C-alpha cells in the first residue's frame, strides 16, 4: 500500500467532482491518489465496508471476481489491483481515475441547461457498448444508475 501517495482525501458527502466513484457494497470513501509507477498517475480507491481475514478472502467477493473476469473494454472501468491492510482487515479496490459520474453531471448544471442531443446520444451509445460487452461475457449489472456511470471528458464507463 506504500506505492500510493494520497493527494486529495474525499468523503462520501464531500466534493465529488475530483474523484467520484462507484457505490456498490458500501458507503465509499473516495480518495484521489498518485501512483508514481504508472503513466496516468491518478487512481481512485474504493474502501470495502466489510473486514476480511486475508487478501484471498477479499478476492472472493462478487465485485472483485467480476472485475477480474471481465476482459478489458473502453466502456468498462478498470480495476488496477486489490489491496489488503492486514492490521485492520480492510480491503481496497484501486480503480482507474474518472472525473465524475452522470448524476453529478446532471445535478451540477443550471436548471435551464440540458445535455445537448449529440452528447446524450454519444453517452447512451457508450453505455450500451459497455452493457453489451458485459452481457457477452455472461455478466449482468444489477444496479446501473447515473451514480454508477462514470465520465471523463467524453468517455463513459460502467
Secondary structure, 3 states (H helix, E strand, C coil): CCCEEEEEEECCCCCCCCCCCCCCCCCCCEEEEEECCCCCCEEEEEEEEEECCCHHHHHCCHHHHHHHHCCCCCCCCCEEEEEEECCCCEEEEEEECCCEEHHHHHHCCCCCCCCCHHHHHHHHHHHHHHHHHHHHCCCCCCCCCHHHCEEECCEEEC
